[in-house]
C-alpha cells in the first residue's frame, strides 16, 4: 500500500497524466486530493519528501481549494504542513487563500502553528514596509521613458559601480555588491518596460538627441545656454536603487532563505527574526558550488588559451593592432566555444530568434571584441580622467568631449542604427571564405545578442509567460531601428555566463535544443570510448515487470563496471530558489528515472547475452558492478543523492576522463587563484591515476570528488616550482 501510494504521489508530481485532454491544472489537483487512499495515509508518508512537495504544489496554486485537507494533515503531520508552506513560497504570498487556510489553524492547532504564523506575520510586516518604500521611490521617475531611465542608470553605474569593480575604491562592509546593483537595474528596467507607452520604444534619431539633451548632456557638458542637470531625478534614481536592492536582498536573503534553505531556521525575537544555523554542511554546499564555478571558469580559460596557441590559422587572425587585448578576446571566445560544445552540446553554428544563423565562434568573438573595445576606449580613459580630477561627472564629461573631438560616441551609453553597426563589426567575421568579412554574418551576430525591447515590453505588459533576458545575456538593446549598448555592462560582464544562458536558458525552447542534448550524449560517449569503455547511447532496455524504463542516455562499460548515466542539460543559476526548484523537480525526477533504468540495465545484463556482449561483459565473470549517476550540466546540488544516485556535473566527468584537473588550480598563476601555494610543473603530480586508468579508480575519483582536490598528488621525482 505504501509503495503504491508513493508511486501515485510521484506520478502527480511529474504532472501525469500528461495527455489528459481537457483536464486543467485545477482538475488535476482536485482529482489527486480526492483519491480515496489520501485520507488513510500514515504520518510517515505525509512527512516524506514526495508528499511534502505535493502539498507545496497545492499551496502554490489558487484555483482549487480543500481546507479540510490542510486541517487533516495538520492533525497527524503538522511539520509536513509547515515545510510545504515554506517550499510553496507562501511567505511572500500571504494574500493567497492557501495561506488563510493555514492561518486558521491557529485556533484548532495553536501549539503547532501559533509561532509559525507569528513568524509569517513578521515577514509580512517587513515585506509591506519594503514594498511601500519601493513604490514610493518609483513615483518621481514614473514619467521617464525607458531610454531616459537607462541614462540615469548609466550615470549611476559610472559613479558607483565601475570604480569599485576595478579596485579603485576600497571595499567596505556596506559597499554595494556589483551583482546586487546589476540585478536592481535589470528589475527597474523591466518595471519601466512593463509600464511605458509603446511609442517611447519606437525611437528616431531626433527622439534620442532630445532625450539626451534633457537628461544626460547637462550632467556631462554643463552650459549656461541649456537647462541645468536634473539632480532631483538622479537623486531619485539613486534612492530607488537603494530601495530595489533592499527589496531584492529581503527576498533572496530572508524570504527565500526561509523558504528553501533547510540548513537554517528562523527564530522570532519580539518583532524581528534571527537566523539559527542547524546544518552547517548543507549551508556550506552552496558556497562550495560557487567556488567550483569560479574554478571552472579558470579551467576553460586555460583550455581556450591552449587551443588558440595550437591553431596557427586562428592566431593569424588576431592581427598586430591591439594584439594583447585581441589575443585575450580570441582565447576567451575559444574557451567559451569549447565549453558550449563539449558540455552543452551546442553546434558550430547557432540560430538567432530572427532565424539567421551564425558561426558560434564568430558570435562569441564579437562579444569579446566588444568587451575589449569598451575597456580600451571607454572604461580605461574614464578611470584615467577620474584619477586626475577625482569627480565622476567631470571624468565622464572629458570622456564625452574627447569622443566628440574624434568623431566618436563616448557617452555612458552608445547607440547606432543596425546598418552602421553591421559595417563596424563586419571585419570580425573574416574567414577564408569571406576575406573581407560577411555582412550577413555580422547581422546574425547582432541579432543573436539583441534584446528587442518593444517585443519584451509587450510580453511584460500583457503578463505573458516566458523567460526574459537579463542585461548581460543579450546586451544589444533594440528600440525602434536603433541599437543601444551600455559600455559599463559589456566591459565588465561575464561573457561566458551570458553566452551559456542565452543559449540554454533563453534559447532552451528553440528548435535545436533537443539536438543539443543528443550531441551532449554522443560527445560524452566519445570521451568514454577514448578511455576504452564500450559505449551505447540512447539504448532501450526491455520493460521490467511491465514498466517501460525509458531510453537510457548513456551506458559505458569497462573492467567489470557498467555506468548508467542520466544526462540533464540546463543553465547556470544564481539563486537558492532556482537551485532548490532544480533539485526538487528535475533532479528528483532524474533519480526516479535512473532507478528504473539501472534495474532494467541490470536485468538486461543478466538475461540478454547480446546486450552483455556488446558491452564487453562475459557471463563467465559474473555480474558486473552497475553504477548509476545523474550527470548534469549545472553545478547546483553537486554531489547530493537523489533516490540514492549521485548527482555530479558533466564538467567533473570530462575533467576526470581527460585527467587535466591541474587546469582547475591555476597552474601558471594567470588567474590569481593559487593564493601563493607552490605550483607543480609536472602533470604527473596532478594525475588522478597514479598507476594507470581503470574503471574502478575512475568510479572512486568521481564518488569522492577527487577532481576538486586543490592539492596535487605527491609523485616521487615531481619537481615543485616555488
C-alpha positions as CSV (number, residue, x, y, z in Angstrom):
1,X,0.0,0.0,0.0
2,X,2.8,2.4,1.0
3,X,4.8,1.7,-2.2
4,X,1.7,2.2,-4.4
5,X,0.8,5.4,-2.6
6,X,4.3,6.8,-3.1
7,X,4.2,5.8,-6.8
8,X,0.9,7.7,-7.2
9,X,2.3,10.8,-5.5
10,X,5.4,10.7,-7.7
11,X,3.2,10.5,-10.8
12,X,1.2,13.5,-9.6
13,X,4.4,15.5,-9.1
14,X,5.5,14.6,-12.6
15,X,2.3,16.1,-14.0
16,X,0.7,12.8,-15.0
17,X,-1.5,12.0,-16.8
18,X,0.3,14.3,-19.2
19,X,-2.1,13.7,-22.1
20,X,-5.2,14.4,-20.2
21,X,-7.4,16.0,-22.8
22,X,-9.3,18.9,-21.2
23,X,-8.1,18.4,-17.7
24,X,-6.9,21.7,-16.2
25,X,-4.3,22.1,-13.5
26,X,-7.2,22.6,-11.0
27,X,-8.8,19.4,-12.3
28,X,-5.6,17.5,-11.6
29,X,-5.3,18.9,-8.1
30,X,-9.0,18.0,-7.5
31,X,-8.5,14.5,-8.9
32,X,-5.5,13.7,-6.9
33,X,-6.5,15.1,-3.5
34,X,-10.0,13.5,-3.9
35,X,-8.5,10.0,-4.2
36,X,-9.7,7.5,-1.6
37,X,-6.2,6.5,-0.5
38,X,-5.3,10.0,0.6
39,X,-7.2,10.1,3.9
40,X,-5.8,6.8,5.0
41,X,-2.1,7.7,4.6
42,X,0.0,7.4,7.8
43,X,2.1,10.2,9.2
44,X,5.4,8.8,7.8
45,X,4.0,9.2,4.2
46,X,2.8,12.7,4.8
47,X,6.2,13.8,6.2
48,X,8.2,12.1,3.3
49,X,9.7,14.4,0.7
50,X,7.3,13.5,-2.2
51,X,4.1,14.2,-0.2
52,X,5.5,17.4,1.2
53,X,6.3,18.5,-2.3
54,X,2.8,17.5,-3.4
55,X,1.4,19.7,-0.6
56,X,3.6,22.5,-1.7
57,X,2.1,22.2,-5.2
58,X,-1.4,22.5,-3.7
59,X,-0.4,25.6,-1.7
60,X,1.3,27.2,-4.8
61,X,-2.0,27.3,-6.7
62,X,-5.2,29.2,-6.0
63,X,-7.9,27.7,-8.3
64,X,-8.6,24.6,-6.2
65,X,-9.5,24.7,-2.5
66,X,-9.5,21.9,0.0
67,X,-9.2,23.4,3.5
68,X,-10.3,20.1,5.1
69,X,-7.1,18.6,3.7
70,X,-4.9,21.1,5.5
71,X,-6.8,20.6,8.8
72,X,-6.5,16.8,8.4
73,X,-2.7,16.8,7.7
74,X,-2.1,19.3,10.5
75,X,-3.6,16.8,12.9
76,X,-1.4,13.9,12.0
77,X,1.8,15.6,10.5
78,X,2.0,19.3,11.3
79,X,5.6,19.5,10.3
80,X,4.6,18.4,6.7
81,X,2.2,21.4,6.5
82,X,4.9,23.8,7.8
83,X,7.5,22.6,5.3
84,X,5.1,22.6,2.4
85,X,4.1,26.2,3.3
86,X,7.7,27.2,3.3
87,X,8.5,25.4,0.0
88,X,5.5,26.9,-1.7
89,X,6.7,30.5,-1.2
90,X,3.6,31.5,0.8
91,X,5.7,33.8,2.9
92,X,5.6,36.3,0.0
93,X,2.0,35.5,-0.9
94,X,0.1,35.9,2.3
95,X,-2.9,37.3,0.3
96,X,-3.4,33.7,-1.0
97,X,-6.4,31.7,0.2
98,X,-4.0,28.9,0.8
99,X,-2.3,30.9,3.5
100,X,-5.6,31.8,5.1
101,X,-6.2,28.0,5.4
102,X,-3.0,27.7,7.4
103,X,-3.6,30.9,9.4
104,X,-6.9,29.4,10.6
105,X,-5.0,26.5,12.2
106,X,-4.1,29.0,15.0
107,X,-7.5,28.2,16.5
108,X,-7.5,24.4,16.2
109,X,-3.8,23.7,16.4
110,X,-2.4,26.5,18.4
111,X,0.6,24.7,19.9
112,X,1.8,23.6,16.5
113,X,1.1,26.7,14.4
114,X,0.9,29.8,16.5
115,X,4.7,30.5,16.5
116,X,4.9,29.6,12.8
117,X,2.1,32.1,11.9
118,X,3.8,34.8,14.0
119,X,7.0,34.3,12.0
120,X,5.0,34.8,8.9
121,X,3.5,38.0,10.4
122,X,7.0,39.4,10.9
123,X,7.9,38.6,7.3
124,X,4.6,40.2,6.1
125,X,5.4,43.4,8.1
126,X,8.9,43.5,6.6
127,X,7.5,42.8,3.1
128,X,4.9,45.6,3.3
129,X,7.3,48.2,4.5
130,X,9.8,47.5,1.8
131,X,7.2,47.2,-0.9
132,X,5.7,50.5,0.1
133,X,9.1,52.2,0.1
134,X,9.8,50.8,-3.3
135,X,6.6,52.1,-4.8
136,X,7.1,55.5,-3.2
137,X,10.6,55.7,-4.7
138,X,9.3,54.8,-8.2
139,X,6.8,57.7,-8.3
140,X,9.2,60.5,-9.2
141,X,10.6,58.5,-12.1
142,X,7.2,57.4,-13.4
143,X,7.2,59.9,-16.3
144,X,10.6,58.9,-17.7
145,X,10.9,56.8,-20.8
146,X,13.0,53.6,-20.8
147,X,15.8,55.4,-22.6
148,X,15.8,58.2,-20.0
149,X,15.8,55.7,-17.1
150,X,18.7,54.0,-18.9
151,X,20.6,57.3,-19.0
152,X,20.3,57.8,-15.2
153,X,21.3,54.1,-14.7
154,X,24.4,54.7,-16.7
155,X,25.4,57.8,-14.7
156,X,24.8,55.8,-11.6
157,X,27.0,52.9,-12.9
158,X,30.0,55.1,-13.7
159,X,29.6,56.8,-10.4
160,X,29.0,53.8,-8.1
161,X,29.9,50.6,-9.9
162,X,32.8,51.0,-12.3
163,X,35.4,52.3,-9.8
164,X,35.0,49.6,-7.2
165,X,34.8,46.9,-9.9
166,X,38.3,47.9,-11.0
167,X,39.6,48.1,-7.4
168,X,39.9,51.9,-7.3
169,X,37.8,52.2,-4.1
170,X,38.5,50.0,-1.1
171,X,35.5,47.7,-0.4
172,X,33.7,48.4,2.8
173,X,31.2,46.3,4.7
174,X,28.3,48.3,3.4
175,X,29.6,48.6,-0.2
176,X,27.1,47.7,-3.0
177,X,27.8,44.3,-4.5
178,X,28.1,44.6,-8.2
179,X,25.7,41.7,-8.9
180,X,23.1,43.2,-6.5
181,X,23.3,46.5,-8.3
182,X,23.0,44.9,-11.8
183,X,20.0,42.9,-10.6
184,X,18.4,46.0,-9.3
185,X,19.0,47.9,-12.5
186,X,17.6,45.0,-14.5
187,X,14.5,44.8,-12.4
188,X,13.9,48.6,-12.7
189,X,14.3,48.5,-16.4
190,X,11.7,45.6,-16.6
191,X,9.4,47.7,-14.4
192,X,9.7,50.6,-16.8
193,X,9.2,48.4,-19.9
194,X,6.1,46.9,-18.3
195,X,4.6,50.3,-17.7
196,X,5.7,52.5,-20.6
197,X,3.9,53.8,-23.6
198,X,4.9,51.6,-26.6
199,X,5.7,54.7,-28.7
200,X,8.6,55.5,-26.3
201,X,10.3,52.4,-27.7
202,X,9.9,53.5,-31.4
203,X,12.8,55.9,-31.3
204,X,14.2,58.0,-34.2
205,X,17.4,60.0,-34.1
206,X,15.6,63.2,-33.1
207,X,13.9,61.5,-30.1
208,X,17.3,60.2,-28.9
209,X,19.0,63.5,-29.2
210,X,16.2,65.3,-27.4
211,X,16.2,62.8,-24.5
212,X,19.9,63.0,-24.1
213,X,19.9,66.8,-24.3
214,X,17.4,67.0,-21.4
215,X,18.7,64.2,-19.2
216,X,22.3,63.4,-19.9
217,X,24.1,66.3,-21.6
218,X,23.6,68.8,-18.7
219,X,25.5,66.4,-16.4
220,X,28.4,65.9,-18.7
221,X,28.7,69.1,-20.6
222,X,27.0,71.8,-18.5
223,X,26.3,75.1,-20.2
224,X,24.5,78.4,-19.4
225,X,22.6,78.0,-22.6
226,X,20.8,74.9,-21.5
227,X,18.7,73.7,-18.6
228,X,20.7,72.6,-15.5
229,X,21.1,68.9,-14.8
230,X,18.1,67.2,-13.2
231,X,19.8,66.5,-9.9
232,X,16.4,65.7,-8.4
233,X,15.9,62.8,-10.8
234,X,19.4,61.5,-10.3
235,X,18.9,61.5,-6.5
236,X,15.5,59.9,-7.0
237,X,17.2,57.2,-9.1
238,X,19.9,56.6,-6.5
239,X,17.2,56.3,-3.8
240,X,15.2,54.0,-6.0
241,X,18.3,51.8,-6.4
242,X,18.7,51.6,-2.7
243,X,15.0,50.6,-2.3
244,X,15.3,48.0,-5.1
245,X,18.5,46.5,-3.7
246,X,16.9,46.4,-0.2
247,X,13.8,44.6,-1.7
248,X,15.9,42.1,-3.6
249,X,18.0,41.4,-0.6
250,X,14.9,40.8,1.6
251,X,13.5,38.4,-1.0
252,X,16.7,36.5,-1.6
253,X,18.4,36.5,1.8
254,X,15.4,36.4,4.0
255,X,12.2,35.2,2.4
256,X,13.7,32.7,0.0
257,X,16.3,31.6,2.6
258,X,13.3,30.9,4.9
259,X,11.5,29.0,2.1
260,X,14.3,27.0,0.6
261,X,17.3,26.8,2.9
262,X,16.9,23.7,5.1
263,X,20.3,24.4,6.7
264,X,18.8,27.3,8.8
265,X,15.8,28.1,10.8
266,X,14.3,31.5,11.7
267,X,13.6,32.3,15.4
268,X,11.4,35.2,16.4
269,X,12.8,37.7,18.9
270,X,9.9,40.0,19.5
271,X,9.3,41.9,16.3
272,X,12.4,40.7,14.5
273,X,13.8,37.4,13.3
274,X,17.2,35.8,14.0
275,X,18.7,33.1,11.8
276,X,20.0,30.0,13.6
277,X,22.2,27.5,11.7
278,X,21.1,23.9,12.1
279,X,23.0,22.2,9.3
280,X,26.4,23.7,8.7
281,X,27.2,21.2,6.0
282,X,24.1,22.0,4.0
283,X,24.8,25.7,4.2
284,X,28.4,25.3,3.1
285,X,27.3,23.3,0.0
286,X,26.0,26.5,-1.7
287,X,29.4,28.2,-1.2
288,X,31.3,25.2,-2.4
289,X,29.3,25.0,-5.6
290,X,30.0,28.7,-6.2
291,X,33.7,28.1,-5.7
292,X,33.6,25.2,-8.2
293,X,32.0,27.5,-10.8
294,X,34.8,30.0,-10.3
295,X,37.5,27.3,-10.8
296,X,35.7,26.0,-13.8
297,X,35.9,29.4,-15.4
298,X,39.6,29.3,-15.0
299,X,39.8,25.7,-16.3
300,X,38.1,26.7,-19.6
301,X,40.3,29.8,-20.0
302,X,43.3,27.6,-19.8
303,X,41.7,25.2,-22.4
304,X,40.9,28.2,-24.6
305,X,44.4,29.6,-24.4
306,X,46.0,26.2,-25.2
307,X,43.6,25.7,-28.2
308,X,44.4,29.1,-29.5
309,X,48.1,28.6,-29.3
310,X,47.7,25.3,-31.1
311,X,45.8,26.9,-34.0
312,X,48.1,28.8,-36.4
313,X,45.2,29.8,-38.6
314,X,43.3,31.4,-35.7
315,X,46.4,33.1,-34.3
316,X,47.0,34.6,-37.7
317,X,43.6,36.4,-37.4
318,X,44.5,38.2,-34.2
319,X,46.4,40.9,-36.1
320,X,49.1,43.2,-34.7
321,X,46.9,46.2,-33.8
322,X,45.8,45.9,-30.1
323,X,47.5,42.5,-30.1
324,X,47.3,41.8,-26.4
325,X,43.7,42.7,-26.0
326,X,42.7,40.8,-29.1
327,X,44.7,37.8,-28.1
328,X,42.8,37.7,-24.8
329,X,39.5,38.1,-26.7
330,X,40.3,35.2,-29.0
331,X,41.3,33.0,-26.1
332,X,38.2,33.8,-24.1
333,X,36.0,33.1,-27.2
334,X,37.7,29.8,-27.8
335,X,37.3,28.9,-24.1
336,X,33.5,29.6,-24.2
337,X,33.2,27.7,-27.5
338,X,34.9,24.7,-26.1
339,X,32.6,24.8,-23.0
340,X,29.5,25.2,-25.1
341,X,30.3,22.4,-27.5
342,X,31.8,19.9,-25.0
343,X,29.4,20.5,-22.1
344,X,26.2,21.9,-23.6
345,X,26.2,20.2,-27.0
346,X,25.9,23.5,-29.0
347,X,26.6,23.1,-32.7
348,X,29.2,25.0,-34.6
349,X,26.5,27.4,-35.9
350,X,23.7,28.9,-33.8
351,X,20.4,30.5,-34.8
352,X,19.2,33.9,-33.6
353,X,15.5,34.5,-33.0
354,X,15.3,36.3,-36.3
355,X,16.1,32.9,-38.0
356,X,19.6,33.9,-39.2
357,X,22.4,31.5,-38.4
358,X,25.9,32.4,-37.5
359,X,29.1,30.6,-36.6
360,X,29.3,30.1,-32.9
361,X,32.9,31.3,-32.7
362,X,32.1,34.5,-34.6
363,X,29.3,35.3,-32.3
364,X,31.4,34.7,-29.2
365,X,34.4,36.5,-30.6
366,X,32.3,39.5,-31.5
367,X,31.1,39.9,-27.9
368,X,34.7,39.5,-26.5
369,X,36.0,42.1,-29.0
370,X,33.2,44.5,-27.9
371,X,34.3,44.0,-24.3
372,X,37.9,44.7,-25.3
373,X,36.8,47.8,-27.2
374,X,34.7,49.3,-24.4
375,X,37.5,48.6,-21.9
376,X,40.1,50.3,-24.0
377,X,38.1,53.2,-25.3
378,X,35.6,53.9,-22.5
379,X,36.5,52.4,-19.1
380,X,40.3,52.9,-19.0
381,X,40.2,56.5,-20.3
382,X,37.3,57.2,-17.8
383,X,39.4,55.8,-15.0
384,X,42.4,57.9,-16.0
385,X,40.3,61.1,-16.0
386,X,38.7,60.1,-12.7
387,X,42.0,59.6,-11.1
388,X,43.2,63.0,-12.4
389,X,40.1,65.0,-11.4
390,X,38.5,63.0,-8.6
391,X,35.0,63.7,-9.9
392,X,32.9,61.1,-11.8
393,X,30.9,63.7,-13.8
394,X,33.9,65.7,-14.8
395,X,35.6,62.5,-15.9
396,X,32.6,61.4,-17.9
397,X,32.4,64.9,-19.5
398,X,36.1,64.8,-20.5
399,X,35.5,61.3,-22.0
400,X,32.5,62.5,-23.9
401,X,34.3,65.6,-25.2
402,X,37.3,63.5,-26.2
403,X,35.0,61.4,-28.2
404,X,33.4,64.4,-29.9
405,X,36.9,65.6,-31.0
406,X,37.5,62.1,-32.5
407,X,34.0,62.0,-34.1
408,X,33.1,59.1,-31.8
409,X,30.4,58.4,-29.3
410,X,32.0,58.2,-25.8
411,X,28.8,58.7,-23.8
412,X,27.9,56.4,-20.8
413,X,25.5,54.7,-23.3
414,X,26.0,54.4,-27.0
415,X,23.7,54.0,-30.0
416,X,23.8,53.4,-33.7
417,X,21.5,52.1,-36.4
418,X,21.8,48.5,-37.4
419,X,23.4,49.2,-40.8
420,X,26.2,51.2,-39.2
421,X,26.7,48.5,-36.5
422,X,26.9,45.8,-39.2
423,X,29.5,47.8,-41.1
424,X,31.5,48.3,-37.9
425,X,31.7,44.6,-36.9
426,X,31.9,43.1,-40.4
427,X,35.7,42.7,-40.2
428,X,35.2,40.5,-37.2
429,X,33.7,37.8,-39.5
430,X,36.7,37.4,-41.7
431,X,37.3,33.9,-42.8
432,X,38.9,32.0,-45.7
433,X,35.6,32.1,-47.5
434,X,35.0,35.8,-46.8
435,X,38.4,37.5,-46.6
436,X,36.6,40.9,-46.3
437,X,34.1,39.7,-43.8
438,X,30.4,38.8,-44.3
439,X,27.7,41.4,-43.8
440,X,25.0,38.7,-43.3
441,X,27.1,37.0,-40.6
442,X,27.6,40.4,-38.9
443,X,23.8,40.9,-38.9
444,X,23.2,37.4,-37.5
445,X,25.7,38.2,-34.7
446,X,23.8,41.4,-33.8
447,X,20.5,39.5,-33.8
448,X,21.9,36.8,-31.6
449,X,22.9,39.3,-28.9
450,X,19.9,41.6,-29.3
451,X,17.0,42.0,-26.9
452,X,14.1,43.7,-28.7
453,X,12.6,46.0,-26.1
454,X,9.4,46.6,-27.9
455,X,8.6,42.9,-28.0
456,X,9.8,42.4,-24.4
457,X,7.7,45.4,-23.3
458,X,4.6,43.8,-24.9
459,X,5.2,40.5,-23.1
460,X,5.8,42.2,-19.8
461,X,2.8,44.5,-20.2
462,X,0.5,41.6,-21.1
463,X,1.8,39.3,-18.3
464,X,2.8,36.7,-20.9
465,X,4.7,33.7,-19.5
466,X,8.3,33.1,-20.7
467,X,11.8,33.7,-19.6
468,X,13.2,37.2,-20.1
469,X,16.8,38.0,-21.0
470,X,18.9,39.7,-18.4
471,X,21.1,42.6,-19.4
472,X,24.3,40.5,-19.6
473,X,22.6,37.7,-21.6
474,X,21.6,39.9,-24.6
475,X,23.4,43.2,-24.2
476,X,22.3,44.8,-27.5
477,X,19.2,46.7,-26.7
478,X,16.9,47.4,-29.6
479,X,14.5,50.4,-29.5
480,X,12.9,51.1,-32.9
481,X,15.6,50.9,-35.5
482,X,18.4,51.8,-33.1
483,X,20.7,49.5,-31.1
484,X,21.9,50.7,-27.8
485,X,24.9,49.4,-25.8
486,X,26.0,50.0,-22.2
487,X,29.8,50.2,-22.0
488,X,29.8,49.6,-18.3
489,X,27.8,46.3,-18.9
490,X,29.7,45.0,-21.9
491,X,33.1,45.9,-20.4
492,X,32.6,44.2,-17.1
493,X,30.1,41.4,-17.6
494,X,30.9,37.7,-17.6
495,X,30.5,36.9,-21.3
496,X,30.8,33.1,-20.8
497,X,27.8,33.1,-18.4
498,X,25.9,35.3,-20.8
499,X,26.5,33.1,-23.7
500,X,25.6,29.9,-21.8
501,X,22.3,31.3,-20.5
502,X,21.5,33.0,-23.8
503,X,21.5,29.5,-25.4
504,X,20.5,27.3,-22.5
505,X,18.1,29.5,-20.5
506,X,16.5,31.9,-23.0
507,X,17.0,29.6,-26.0
508,X,16.1,26.4,-24.4
509,X,12.8,26.2,-26.2
510,X,14.3,26.8,-29.7
511,X,14.0,24.1,-32.3
512,X,17.6,22.9,-31.9
513,X,17.6,22.4,-28.1
514,X,16.8,18.7,-28.4
515,X,19.6,18.2,-30.9
516,X,22.0,19.9,-28.5
517,X,21.0,17.3,-25.9
518,X,21.7,14.5,-28.3
519,X,25.1,16.0,-29.1
520,X,25.9,16.1,-25.3
521,X,25.2,12.4,-25.0
522,X,27.2,11.4,-28.1
523,X,30.2,13.7,-27.3
524,X,30.4,12.4,-23.7
525,X,30.1,8.9,-25.1
526,X,33.1,9.6,-27.3
527,X,35.1,10.7,-24.3
528,X,34.4,7.4,-22.5
529,X,35.2,5.5,-25.7
530,X,38.7,7.1,-25.7
531,X,39.2,5.6,-22.3
532,X,38.3,2.2,-23.8
533,X,34.8,2.0,-22.4
534,X,32.2,0.2,-24.5
535,X,29.5,2.7,-25.1
536,X,25.9,2.6,-26.0
537,X,23.8,5.8,-26.4
538,X,20.1,6.1,-26.2
539,X,19.6,2.3,-25.7
540,X,16.2,0.9,-24.8
541,X,16.2,-2.0,-22.3
542,X,13.2,-4.3,-22.2
543,X,10.3,-3.5,-19.9
544,X,10.7,-4.7,-16.3
545,X,7.7,-6.1,-14.6
546,X,5.5,-4.4,-17.3
547,X,7.1,-1.0,-16.7
548,X,8.9,0.7,-19.6
549,X,12.2,2.1,-18.1
550,X,12.5,4.6,-20.9
551,X,15.5,5.4,-23.0
552,X,18.9,5.2,-21.3
553,X,21.0,8.2,-22.3
554,X,24.4,6.6,-21.9
555,X,25.7,3.1,-20.9
556,X,29.5,2.8,-20.5
557,X,31.2,-0.5,-19.6
558,X,34.8,-1.5,-18.8
559,X,36.6,-3.7,-16.3
560,X,33.5,-5.3,-14.8
561,X,31.9,-1.9,-14.3
562,X,28.8,-0.7,-16.1
563,X,27.9,3.0,-15.7
564,X,24.3,4.0,-16.4
565,X,24.2,7.8,-16.9
566,X,21.1,10.1,-16.9
567,X,22.1,13.3,-18.6
568,X,20.4,16.6,-17.8
569,X,21.2,19.8,-19.7
570,X,20.2,23.2,-18.1
571,X,21.6,26.6,-17.4
572,X,23.6,28.5,-14.8
573,X,21.5,29.5,-11.8
574,X,22.2,32.3,-9.3
575,X,19.5,32.0,-6.6
576,X,18.9,29.4,-3.9
577,X,15.3,29.3,-5.0
578,X,16.2,28.3,-8.6
579,X,18.7,25.7,-7.2
580,X,16.1,24.3,-4.9
581,X,13.5,24.1,-7.6
582,X,16.0,22.3,-9.8
583,X,16.8,19.8,-7.1
584,X,13.1,19.2,-6.2
585,X,11.9,18.8,-9.7
586,X,14.4,18.0,-12.5
587,X,16.9,16.1,-10.3
588,X,14.3,14.4,-8.2
589,X,12.7,13.1,-11.4
590,X,16.1,12.1,-12.8
591,X,16.7,10.0,-9.7
592,X,13.4,8.2,-10.2
593,X,14.2,7.7,-13.9
594,X,17.6,6.3,-13.1
595,X,16.1,3.9,-10.5
596,X,14.1,2.3,-13.3
597,X,16.9,2.3,-15.8
598,X,19.5,0.8,-13.5
599,X,17.2,-2.1,-12.7
600,X,16.4,-2.6,-16.4
601,X,20.0,-2.5,-17.4
602,X,21.0,-4.9,-14.6
603,X,18.2,-7.3,-15.8
604,X,19.3,-7.0,-19.4
605,X,22.9,-7.8,-18.5
606,X,21.7,-11.0,-16.8
607,X,19.1,-12.0,-19.4
608,X,20.3,-10.6,-22.8
609,X,23.5,-12.2,-23.9
610,X,23.8,-10.0,-26.9
611,X,23.4,-6.8,-24.8
612,X,26.1,-8.0,-22.4
613,X,28.4,-9.0,-25.2
614,X,28.1,-5.6,-26.9
615,X,29.2,-4.0,-23.6
616,X,32.2,-6.4,-23.4
617,X,30.7,-8.3,-20.4
618,X,31.2,-12.0,-20.1
619,X,28.8,-14.2,-18.2
620,X,31.7,-16.3,-17.0
621,X,32.9,-13.4,-14.9
622,X,29.6,-12.9,-13.1
623,X,27.5,-9.8,-12.8
624,X,29.4,-6.5,-13.2
625,X,29.1,-3.6,-10.8
626,X,26.3,-1.4,-12.1
627,X,26.6,2.3,-11.1
628,X,24.0,4.9,-11.8
629,X,24.9,8.7,-11.9
630,X,22.9,11.8,-12.7
631,X,25.2,13.9,-14.9
632,X,24.1,17.5,-15.1
633,X,25.5,20.5,-17.0
634,X,24.7,22.7,-13.9
635,X,26.6,22.7,-10.7
636,X,23.6,23.0,-8.3
637,X,23.1,20.2,-5.8
638,X,26.5,18.9,-6.7
639,X,27.4,15.5,-5.1
640,X,24.0,15.2,-3.5
641,X,22.0,12.0,-3.9
642,X,18.5,11.6,-5.4
643,X,16.8,8.2,-4.9
644,X,20.2,7.1,-3.8
645,X,22.0,8.1,-7.0
646,X,24.9,10.6,-7.0
647,X,24.4,13.8,-8.9
648,X,27.6,15.2,-10.5
649,X,28.4,17.9,-13.0
650,X,29.2,16.9,-16.6
651,X,32.3,19.0,-16.4
652,X,33.6,17.0,-13.5
653,X,33.2,13.8,-15.6
654,X,35.0,15.4,-18.5
655,X,37.9,16.5,-16.3
656,X,38.2,13.1,-14.7
657,X,38.3,11.4,-18.1
658,X,40.8,13.9,-19.5
659,X,42.8,13.8,-16.3
660,X,43.6,17.5,-16.5
661,X,42.4,18.7,-13.1
662,X,45.6,20.7,-12.8
663,X,43.9,23.4,-15.0
664,X,41.3,23.9,-12.3
665,X,44.1,25.1,-10.0
666,X,45.6,27.9,-12.0
667,X,48.9,26.1,-12.7
668,X,50.6,29.1,-14.3
669,X,49.3,31.7,-11.9
670,X,47.4,33.5,-14.6
671,X,44.2,34.0,-12.7
672,X,45.5,34.7,-9.2
673,X,43.7,31.6,-7.8
674,X,46.7,29.9,-6.4
675,X,46.8,32.0,-3.2
676,X,50.6,31.8,-3.1
677,X,50.7,28.0,-2.6
678,X,53.5,26.2,-4.5
679,X,52.6,25.0,-8.0
680,X,53.6,21.8,-9.7
681,X,55.3,21.9,-13.0
682,X,54.7,18.2,-13.7
683,X,51.4,17.0,-15.0
684,X,52.2,13.7,-13.2
685,X,51.9,15.5,-9.9
686,X,48.2,16.2,-10.6
687,X,47.2,12.9,-12.2
688,X,44.2,11.1,-10.8
689,X,45.5,7.8,-12.0
690,X,48.9,7.3,-10.4
691,X,49.3,3.7,-11.7
692,X,47.0,3.6,-14.7
693,X,43.5,4.4,-15.6
694,X,40.9,1.9,-14.6
695,X,37.1,1.9,-14.3
696,X,37.4,1.2,-10.5
697,X,39.7,4.1,-10.0
698,X,37.5,6.4,-12.2
699,X,34.5,5.5,-10.1
700,X,36.4,6.2,-6.9
701,X,37.6,9.6,-8.3
702,X,34.0,10.6,-9.1
703,X,32.4,9.2,-6.0
704,X,34.9,11.0,-3.7
705,X,35.1,14.3,-5.6
706,X,38.8,13.9,-6.2
707,X,38.7,16.2,-9.2
708,X,38.0,19.2,-6.9
709,X,41.0,18.5,-4.6
710,X,43.2,21.6,-4.7
711,X,46.4,19.8,-3.9
712,X,48.5,17.7,-6.2
713,X,49.1,14.1,-5.5
714,X,52.7,13.5,-4.4
715,X,54.7,11.8,-7.1
716,X,58.3,10.8,-6.4
717,X,60.6,12.9,-8.6
718,X,58.0,15.5,-9.4
719,X,59.5,19.0,-9.4
720,X,58.0,21.8,-7.4
721,X,58.2,25.4,-8.6
722,X,58.4,27.9,-5.8
